[in-house]
Amino acid sequence: MMGELVPIGNLFNFEKGELQSTKCTPGEYDFITAAEDWKTHNEYAHECEALIIAVAASGSLGRTHYVDGKFISSDLCFILTPKNEEKYPLNLAFYHFVFNSLRPTLVAATKSGTSKESINQTNLKKYELPYFDIEQQDLWIDKLKNTLARKDLLGTELTHQQTLLKKLRQQILQEAIEGKLTVDWRKKKPNVEPASKLLKRIQAEKEQLIKDKKIKKQKILPPISEEEKPFALPDGWVWCRLNNVIYENPKNGYSPKTVDFPTTTKTLKLGATTSGKFIDTETKYINEKIPKDSFLWLNKREILIQRGNSIDFVGVSAIYNGAAYKFVYPDLMMKLKPAKSISEIYLHHVLMSPYCRDNAVGAQKSMPKINQGVVSNTLVSLCSQAEQKAIVAKVEKLLALCDQLETQITNNQSHADQLMQSVLKEAFSTKKNYKISTSI
């Protein structure tokens, strides 16, 4: 099937693209850039069948496009056209798959530069590709296209499943904070202490701590109006503001300049909490000693909230349950500590629920940040300690089922990738150790 390995320079003519993206004027002709998506331009420079390979955009190096028609190309790309059709006839649609499937090894073998990487033209021309008889090229292109169509169909279905799973997770949290997950539990325990009494005990505890000068007095917040309440609560539950069930106002962190060498003080990256779970490897160092009595040190049961990030992550929270004095936190996060009679896991579910997340995103308007006032005023649907515990257990079981479903989806995604990989491996059976990519 495959006769030899041939340098790219023997198979293709090279021509540099001519248009800078900043000088593009939208029009009727394809403007092919290093990016995955094409643009348009009001003029064209070529009318032919060609491969366009990105050679000077570090994030897109080696990405190859196939085009057949009128187009113009970015100056960050090379335009490849057949060089010797008599000796090496080429099916360019087939070699579009070849270039993209071999992209990792091709880029590794041909790139140059450090801070600004690019593909060296001399190296690219010398890089050897497997050459197939034209009959085999024509045969394999049909098989590859059919496999890609199956892969895309599976990918679409798996993306839909992931979307549904995300909605399911959100629905679980929303039903948890509305008391819908514990309807049967309440029927079996009709004499549970109402949340109003729990709220009074928390208030008494905080007043004593203020008197003992262990915490600072909080700002008095306005009463909750009927218009503010987003949904009805079960009997025995009450609405309160977040500040009513935490010891002190939320506090922003501190972000001095970080250093690239180990010190005694680790601070968090935003990635430490973007998943909604605390990840202790997402850290940096600062070259400052933070006093042991500083509020900046994280302690057990504290909740971190992202006050500044992209719109998808503003308001995302995570619980810290690690050792004391191990990490400080940055200015783009704020920290709070629930009262001892409030489950930090339940409060985290409240903060991660669709109601609270939508509230956080809606409050920011054009700036991707929320402030302490928005967080302090957040409404919390409060139930008894016993029901908080029951809700946490119920949510844990349901989210564990979601995790199992997500694993199945991930495994199915791997199977979809293997469809293409199996065809590519068969096509590229060769003594040369190519690393095959399935991201065609």
C-alpha positions as CSV (number, residue, x, y, z in Angstrom):
1,M,0.0,0.0,0.0
2,M,2.7,2.5,1.0
3,G,5.9,2.6,-1.1
4,E,8.2,5.2,0.5
5,L,8.8,8.1,2.8
6,V,9.1,11.3,0.8
7,P,10.3,14.8,1.9
8,I,7.4,17.3,1.9
9,G,9.5,19.5,-0.4
10,N,9.5,16.8,-3.1
11,L,5.7,16.5,-2.9
12,F,4.6,20.1,-2.7
13,N,5.3,23.6,-3.9
14,F,5.5,26.2,-1.1
15,E,4.1,29.7,-1.3
16,K,3.7,32.1,1.7
17,G,0.3,33.6,2.4
18,E,-0.1,37.3,1.8
19,L,-2.7,38.9,4.0
20,Q,-2.4,40.1,7.6
21,S,-5.5,39.3,9.6
22,T,-5.7,43.0,10.8
23,K,-6.0,44.1,7.1
24,C,-8.9,41.7,6.3
25,T,-11.9,43.4,4.7
26,P,-15.0,41.1,5.0
27,G,-16.3,40.0,1.6
28,E,-17.3,37.0,-0.5
29,Y,-14.0,35.0,-0.7
30,D,-12.5,32.6,1.9
31,F,-9.7,34.1,4.0
32,I,-7.9,31.1,5.5
33,T,-5.9,31.9,8.7
34,A,-4.0,29.9,11.3
35,A,-7.2,29.6,13.4
36,E,-9.7,26.8,13.1
37,D,-12.4,29.0,11.8
38,W,-12.1,30.8,8.4
39,K,-12.9,34.5,7.7
40,T,-13.8,36.2,4.5
41,H,-12.1,38.9,2.4
42,N,-13.3,41.1,-0.5
43,E,-10.5,39.9,-2.9
44,Y,-8.9,36.6,-3.7
45,A,-5.3,35.7,-4.6
46,H,-5.6,32.0,-5.6
47,E,-8.1,29.8,-7.4
48,C,-7.0,26.2,-7.0
49,E,-7.0,23.2,-4.8
50,A,-4.5,23.5,-1.9
51,L,-3.5,22.7,1.6
52,I,-2.9,25.7,4.0
53,I,-0.6,25.0,6.9
54,A,-0.2,27.4,9.9
55,V,3.5,28.0,10.5
56,A,3.8,31.2,12.6
57,A,0.9,31.2,15.2
58,S,2.2,29.3,18.2
59,G,-1.2,28.0,19.4
60,S,-2.1,26.8,15.9
61,L,1.2,25.5,14.6
62,G,0.7,22.6,12.2
63,R,-3.0,23.1,11.7
64,T,-3.8,22.3,8.1
65,H,-6.8,23.3,6.1
66,Y,-8.0,22.0,2.7
67,V,-9.4,24.4,0.2
68,D,-10.7,24.1,-3.4
69,G,-11.7,27.4,-5.0
70,K,-11.1,31.1,-4.8
71,F,-9.3,32.2,-1.6
72,I,-6.6,34.3,0.1
73,S,-4.4,33.1,2.9
74,S,-2.9,34.6,6.0
75,D,0.8,35.6,6.1
76,L,1.1,33.2,9.0
77,C,0.6,30.2,6.7
78,F,2.2,28.4,3.8
79,I,0.1,27.4,0.7
80,L,1.0,23.9,-0.5
81,T,0.1,22.7,-4.0
82,P,1.2,19.5,-5.8
83,K,4.8,19.7,-7.2
84,N,5.2,16.7,-9.5
85,E,1.8,15.2,-10.3
86,E,3.4,12.8,-12.8
87,K,5.7,11.2,-10.3
88,Y,3.7,11.9,-7.1
89,P,0.0,12.4,-7.9
90,L,-1.8,13.6,-4.8
91,N,-5.3,13.5,-3.5
92,L,-5.1,16.7,-1.4
93,A,-8.2,15.8,0.6
94,F,-6.4,12.6,1.7
95,Y,-3.2,14.5,2.6
96,H,-5.3,17.0,4.6
97,F,-5.9,14.0,6.9
98,V,-2.2,13.0,6.7
99,F,-1.0,16.4,7.8
100,N,-3.4,16.8,10.7
101,S,-3.0,13.2,11.9
102,L,0.7,13.6,12.1
103,R,0.6,17.2,13.5
104,P,2.2,16.5,16.9
105,T,5.4,14.9,15.4
106,L,5.5,17.2,12.5
107,V,5.5,20.3,14.7
108,A,8.0,18.8,17.1
109,A,10.4,18.0,14.3
110,T,10.1,21.3,12.3
111,K,9.5,24.1,14.8
112,S,12.1,26.6,15.9
113,G,12.3,29.5,18.4
114,T,11.6,29.6,22.1
115,S,9.4,32.5,23.2
116,K,7.8,32.8,19.8
117,E,7.7,29.4,18.1
118,S,7.3,28.9,14.3
119,I,7.7,26.1,11.8
120,N,11.0,26.5,9.9
121,Q,10.4,26.2,6.1
122,T,13.7,24.3,5.5
123,N,12.8,21.8,8.2
124,L,9.3,21.4,6.9
125,K,10.5,20.7,3.4
126,K,12.9,18.0,4.7
127,Y,10.2,16.4,6.8
128,E,9.3,13.0,5.4
129,L,5.7,11.9,4.8
130,P,4.4,8.5,3.8
131,Y,3.6,8.5,0.1
132,F,0.7,6.3,-1.0
133,D,-0.2,5.2,-4.5
134,I,-2.9,7.4,-5.8
135,E,-5.3,4.4,-6.0
136,Q,-4.8,3.9,-2.2
137,Q,-5.2,7.6,-1.5
138,D,-8.5,7.6,-3.3
139,L,-9.6,4.4,-1.4
140,W,-8.5,5.7,2.0
141,I,-10.1,9.1,1.7
142,D,-13.6,7.6,1.4
143,K,-12.9,5.4,4.5
144,L,-11.5,8.3,6.4
145,K,-14.4,10.6,5.5
146,N,-17.0,7.9,6.5
147,T,-15.2,7.3,9.8
148,L,-15.0,11.1,10.5
149,A,-18.7,11.4,9.8
150,R,-19.4,8.6,12.4
151,K,-17.0,10.3,14.9
152,D,-18.7,13.6,14.4
153,L,-22.1,12.1,14.9
154,L,-21.0,10.4,18.1
155,G,-19.3,13.6,19.2
156,T,-22.5,15.6,18.8
157,E,-24.5,13.0,20.8
158,L,-21.9,12.9,23.5
159,T,-21.8,16.7,23.7
160,H,-25.6,16.7,24.1
161,Q,-25.3,14.1,26.9
162,Q,-22.7,16.2,28.7
163,T,-25.1,19.2,28.4
164,L,-27.9,17.2,29.9
165,L,-25.6,15.9,32.7
166,K,-24.6,19.5,33.6
167,K,-28.3,20.5,33.8
168,L,-29.0,17.4,36.0
169,R,-26.2,18.5,38.4
170,Q,-27.7,22.0,38.6
171,Q,-31.2,20.6,39.1
172,I,-30.0,18.4,42.0
173,L,-28.6,21.4,43.8
174,Q,-31.6,23.6,43.1
175,E,-34.0,20.9,44.4
176,A,-31.8,20.4,47.4
177,I,-32.0,24.1,48.5
178,E,-35.7,24.2,47.8
179,G,-36.2,21.2,50.2
180,K,-37.6,19.0,47.4
181,L,-35.0,16.2,47.9
182,T,-36.1,15.7,51.6
183,V,-39.9,15.7,51.3
184,D,-40.1,12.1,52.6
185,W,-37.5,12.8,55.3
186,R,-39.6,15.6,56.7
187,K,-42.7,13.4,56.7
188,K,-40.8,10.9,58.9
189,K,-39.5,13.6,61.2
190,P,-42.3,16.1,61.8
191,N,-40.9,17.3,65.1
192,V,-37.6,18.6,63.9
193,E,-36.5,22.0,65.3
194,P,-37.5,24.8,63.0
195,A,-34.7,26.8,61.3
196,S,-35.9,30.0,63.0
197,K,-34.6,28.7,66.3
198,L,-31.3,27.7,64.7
199,L,-31.0,31.2,63.4
200,K,-31.5,32.7,66.9
201,R,-28.8,30.4,68.4
202,I,-26.4,31.5,65.7
203,Q,-27.2,35.2,66.4
204,A,-26.7,34.6,70.1
205,E,-23.3,32.9,69.5
206,K,-22.1,35.7,67.3
207,E,-23.1,38.4,69.8
208,Q,-21.1,36.6,72.5
209,L,-18.1,36.3,70.1
210,I,-18.3,40.0,69.4
211,K,-18.6,40.8,73.1
212,D,-15.4,38.6,73.7
213,K,-13.7,40.5,70.8
214,K,-13.2,37.3,68.8
215,I,-15.0,38.5,65.8
216,K,-16.0,41.9,64.5
217,K,-19.5,43.3,64.4
218,Q,-21.2,42.9,61.0
219,K,-23.0,45.6,59.1
220,I,-26.8,45.4,59.6
221,L,-28.5,44.2,56.4
222,P,-31.9,45.2,55.3
223,P,-34.9,42.8,56.0
224,I,-35.9,40.4,53.3
225,S,-38.9,41.5,51.3
226,E,-41.4,39.2,49.8
227,E,-40.4,40.3,46.3
228,E,-36.8,39.2,47.0
229,K,-37.8,35.6,47.8
230,P,-37.1,33.5,44.7
231,F,-39.2,30.5,45.6
232,A,-41.4,29.1,48.4
233,L,-39.9,27.2,51.3
234,P,-41.2,24.1,53.1
235,D,-42.6,24.5,56.6
236,G,-39.9,24.9,59.2
237,W,-37.5,26.6,56.8
238,V,-36.6,30.3,56.8
239,W,-35.0,32.8,54.5
240,C,-31.9,34.6,55.8
241,R,-29.0,36.5,54.3
242,L,-25.6,34.9,54.0
243,N,-24.1,37.2,56.6
244,N,-26.6,35.8,59.1
245,V,-25.0,32.4,59.0
246,I,-21.3,33.3,58.7
247,Y,-19.0,34.7,61.4
248,E,-17.7,37.8,59.7
249,N,-18.2,39.7,56.5
250,P,-16.5,38.1,53.5
251,K,-12.9,39.3,53.0
252,N,-10.9,39.7,49.9
253,G,-7.5,38.2,49.7
254,Y,-4.1,39.7,48.9
255,S,-2.1,39.5,45.7
256,P,1.5,40.7,45.9
257,K,3.9,39.8,43.0
258,T,4.5,36.1,42.7
259,V,8.0,34.6,42.3
260,D,9.3,31.6,40.4
261,F,11.3,30.1,43.3
262,P,10.1,28.2,46.4
263,T,9.4,30.3,49.6
264,T,7.6,29.6,52.8
265,T,4.3,31.2,51.6
266,K,2.1,29.6,49.0
267,T,-0.8,31.5,47.5
268,L,-3.6,30.1,45.4
269,K,-4.2,30.4,41.6
270,L,-7.8,30.9,40.5
271,G,-7.6,27.3,39.2
272,A,-7.6,26.1,42.8
273,T,-11.4,26.6,43.0
274,T,-12.8,26.9,39.4
275,S,-14.0,23.3,39.4
276,G,-16.1,23.9,42.6
277,K,-13.6,21.7,44.5
278,F,-10.4,22.7,46.2
279,I,-7.3,21.7,44.2
280,D,-4.2,22.1,46.4
281,T,-1.7,21.8,43.4
282,E,-2.9,25.1,41.9
283,T,-0.5,27.4,43.8
284,K,2.2,30.0,43.3
285,Y,4.8,31.4,45.7
286,I,5.1,34.9,47.1
287,N,8.2,36.2,48.7
288,E,6.5,37.6,51.8
289,K,6.1,36.3,55.3
290,I,2.4,36.5,56.3
291,P,1.8,36.8,60.1
292,K,0.3,33.7,61.7
293,D,-2.6,35.8,63.0
294,S,-3.5,37.1,59.5
295,F,-7.0,36.3,58.1
296,L,-5.2,35.5,54.9
297,W,-4.3,32.0,56.0
298,L,-6.8,29.3,55.2
299,N,-8.4,27.2,57.9
300,K,-10.8,24.2,57.9
301,R,-14.4,24.7,56.9
302,E,-13.7,28.0,55.2
303,I,-15.4,28.7,51.8
304,L,-13.6,30.5,49.0
305,I,-15.6,32.4,46.4
306,Q,-14.2,33.7,43.1
307,R,-15.0,37.4,43.0
308,G,-13.2,38.0,39.7
309,N,-12.8,35.7,36.7
310,S,-14.5,35.0,33.4
311,I,-18.3,35.1,33.4
312,D,-18.5,31.3,33.7
313,F,-16.5,31.2,36.9
314,V,-17.5,34.4,38.8
315,G,-19.1,33.4,42.0
316,V,-17.9,29.8,41.9
317,S,-17.0,28.5,45.4
318,A,-15.0,25.7,47.0
319,I,-14.5,24.4,50.6
320,Y,-11.1,24.3,52.2
321,N,-10.6,21.5,54.6
322,G,-6.8,21.2,54.6
323,A,-4.3,22.1,57.3
324,A,-4.0,25.6,58.8
325,Y,-1.2,28.0,57.7
326,K,-0.6,26.1,54.5
327,F,-2.0,28.6,51.9
328,V,-3.0,32.2,51.7
329,Y,-5.5,33.4,49.0
330,P,-5.5,36.1,46.3
331,D,-7.4,39.3,45.9
332,L,-9.6,37.8,43.2
333,M,-11.1,35.5,45.8
334,M,-13.0,36.2,49.0
335,K,-13.3,34.0,52.1
336,L,-16.0,33.3,54.6
337,K,-16.5,30.9,57.5
338,P,-19.9,29.4,58.3
339,A,-21.2,29.3,61.9
340,K,-20.4,26.0,63.6
341,S,-24.1,24.9,63.5
342,I,-24.2,25.4,59.7
343,S,-22.9,22.6,57.4
344,E,-20.2,24.1,55.2
345,I,-21.2,21.5,52.6
346,Y,-24.8,22.5,52.6
347,L,-23.9,26.2,52.4
348,H,-21.5,25.4,49.5
349,H,-24.5,23.6,47.7
350,V,-26.5,26.8,48.2
351,L,-23.7,29.0,46.7
352,M,-23.3,26.6,43.8
353,S,-27.0,26.3,43.0
354,P,-28.4,27.8,39.8
355,Y,-30.2,30.5,41.9
356,C,-27.0,31.8,43.5
357,R,-24.8,31.4,40.4
358,D,-27.3,33.3,38.3
359,N,-27.5,36.0,41.0
360,A,-23.7,36.3,40.9
361,V,-23.5,36.6,37.2
362,G,-26.5,39.0,37.0
363,A,-25.0,41.3,39.6
364,Q,-21.7,41.9,37.8
365,K,-23.3,43.5,34.7
366,S,-20.4,44.4,32.4
367,M,-17.5,43.8,34.8
368,P,-16.6,40.1,35.6
369,K,-16.5,40.7,39.3
370,I,-18.7,40.6,42.3
371,N,-18.2,42.5,45.6
372,Q,-18.6,41.7,49.2
373,G,-22.0,43.4,49.4
374,V,-23.5,41.2,46.8
375,V,-22.2,38.1,48.5
376,S,-23.2,39.3,52.0
377,N,-26.8,40.0,50.8
378,T,-27.2,36.6,49.1
379,L,-30.4,34.8,50.2
380,V,-29.9,31.5,51.9
381,S,-32.7,28.9,52.3
382,L,-32.1,27.7,55.8
383,C,-33.3,24.4,57.3
384,S,-32.5,22.6,60.6
385,Q,-29.1,21.1,61.3
386,A,-30.6,17.6,61.0
387,E,-32.1,18.3,57.6
388,Q,-28.9,20.0,56.4
389,K,-27.1,16.7,57.1
390,A,-29.8,14.7,55.3
391,I,-29.6,16.9,52.3
392,V,-25.8,16.7,52.1
393,A,-26.1,12.8,52.2
394,K,-28.8,12.8,49.5
395,V,-26.9,15.2,47.2
396,E,-23.7,13.2,47.7
397,K,-25.4,10.0,46.4
398,L,-27.0,11.8,43.5
399,L,-23.8,13.5,42.4
400,A,-21.9,10.2,42.7
401,L,-24.4,8.8,40.1
402,C,-23.7,11.8,37.9
403,D,-19.9,11.1,38.2
404,Q,-20.6,7.6,37.0
405,L,-22.5,8.9,34.1
406,E,-19.8,11.3,33.3
407,T,-17.2,8.5,33.3
408,Q,-19.4,6.6,30.8
409,I,-19.6,9.6,28.5
410,T,-15.8,10.1,28.7
411,N,-15.3,6.4,27.9
412,N,-17.6,6.7,24.9
413,Q,-15.7,9.8,23.8
414,S,-12.5,7.7,23.9
415,H,-14.3,5.0,21.8
416,A,-15.3,7.7,19.2
417,D,-11.7,8.8,19.0
418,Q,-10.5,5.3,18.6
419,L,-12.7,4.9,15.5
420,M,-10.5,7.4,13.7
421,Q,-7.3,6.2,15.4
422,S,-7.8,2.6,14.2
423,V,-8.2,3.7,10.6
424,L,-5.3,6.1,10.8
425,K,-3.0,3.4,12.4
426,E,-3.9,1.1,9.6
427,A,-3.2,3.7,7.0
428,F,0.1,4.7,8.5
429,S,1.6,1.3,9.1
430,T,5.2,2.1,8.8
431,K,8.6,1.6,10.5
432,K,8.7,5.3,11.3
433,N,7.3,6.1,14.8
434,Y,4.6,8.6,14.1
435,K,2.5,10.0,16.9
436,I,-1.1,10.1,15.5
437,S,-3.5,12.7,16.5
438,T,-7.3,12.1,16.2
439,S,-8.2,15.8,16.3
440,I,-8.9,16.1,12.5
